């Protein structure tokens, strides 16, 4: 018998198209380095044509988190939508090969426009400082409706986790609402990643009002400030913790700070040999943290597990772990 | 005005699906480590389903050679066939982004079966010893007909280069013949890579008879022995050089030996920090060697350029260069 799912992760199914480039190229496209910009098919083709040779690897924020959770040894299911095309096959293969349950069939009919909608891609430009600049064409992944949600799996899971990118779009609102309702019907905690400072700015009101039904919030410093509207990290932590019982704010090389009902704890970052590509850093932190939670660990341990997972992922190109994270956790005495 | 094409490379357009695995997995599939096996759609799906998470990167033997030639600074065109699907878009983007001329439109009609034929893929299993085991589904790439050949470009080029994988298949025979005829009509040298020892065994007679019209042959030791039917490297070199004016045999870590009209020269391998993945080693050697030839260099220099290119490519995952090979050649005094 399969173990019951501990964590359900919900997000956009994306394939990353990773290409090394320089700051001038990013600036010439009018993009802010380190940001994520949503693009349509035409923009996608134009930007892709200007990129150097690329490598494709499955991505998507919550999907990366799911892959890390499986690598840590958690039982995890991913809910997201792919089209009936080559990249849909690639995404489906990779998430299953990572040990994640993924049951969505390719979606090839009933979509809301007459044109065939493709599996989503993210064009990721990696600059020499290992920073990523993303242009994402969400494709079919946006159209997450209530009927796409496995409510039974959510109701019996310990945590349902959303990427913030899913919150604020009309196309996915009914899916998000159905998932939260399923969590509330069970005793399932709701976790949310703020995803991106620019996304927070664009959808601040919707994300803020969602926090009433969120139990665990992941954000970096810029996202925490933007979401709370506070000018300082301390102010932001207080404002967010008044609405969400566990708030984890990542601080890059400075590690992270967690505010939960037991108080506030700061945890330094894990040492990294060389930071190669920061794609997936936040996703993997959330995975480690939630793995700690479902294992019944205190906040400081959860944060340290998050840091361990992030340290592995930023050490190579691509957003999913290459090493077995469960072995790294065991080596650190936290298996 | 664009520079006229110096080298035309012809081969299968493939996207590599690269996955790390272990020797036991390769053996459990009944595959010989280090070999290339042709597979059909059903086998492809079955083997892919058993692979771990993978990364996709454009490949194809002659296409890799073309990408290396462009990186060295040569003017190069690739002729090969992609389907009108996501992987066809990926292949076309990457070869052009590498600086190679590639004019074939996606092929989506007139193919010889009723079923849609996809862009070719190669499932590449990389074992911890950096050896590659390949299972290739050639897809639409096999159906290279005379009308797909840019005879004008070939007739005015200095070299037309074939991967051996293209020679011996009924589907591509008319394309190969048209290309050789175009070379003979001009003053274009014909270069051939033996590709694979198992391929040589399967198609020995056809490859051997083709040598009458080949000016430059690339082979590793096993391929040279198989093709010539000789038991020793010296015997093989003599037998092959009796039919082909320039024979370059690669010897892995031992470097290579070249037999041409000026005599026989041995060149040691370039030092490599760590061999990560030998995919593309032979392809890049051929590129460096031919770059030396079109630059009018003697055989020893050609072989050294081949070794330089190969050293770059085996130092990382994937078959195409990450560094600018022209800068490496310049640093070695051979720009």
Interface residues (C-beta under 8 A of the other chain):
Chain A: X20 X48 X49 X51 X52 X53 X54 X55 X56 X57 X58 X67 X85 X86 X87 X90 X93 X94 X97 X98 X118 X119 X318 X320 X322
Chain B: X20 X48 X49 X51 X52 X53 X54 X55 X56 X57 X58 X67 X85 X86 X87 X90 X93 X94 X97 X98 X118 X119 X318 X320 X322
